[in-house]
């Protein structure tokens, strides 16, 4: 059975659209926040602890690195 070729544009778009959700889920998990807490902290001028700031940046780096690795299949 032949495998159907992946639509590159659709694959890239779906991965990029999913990034915000992946990031939110990881932040909530690592910081032990609920989803409403995540969105409240985004809206308000809450002060973050240094540990929270470091964790958020660490998650952002990991999520973007994972995404970059995923997209390597499209590099020339």
CORSUL-V255545 format. One record per helix or strand of 3 or more residues. SS is the DSSP state (A for helix, B for strand). FROM is the first residue (numbers start at 1). LEN is the number of residues. If there is no record, write none. Layout:
SS,FROM,LEN + SS,FROM,LEN
This chain:
A,8,24 + A,35,9 + A,50,25
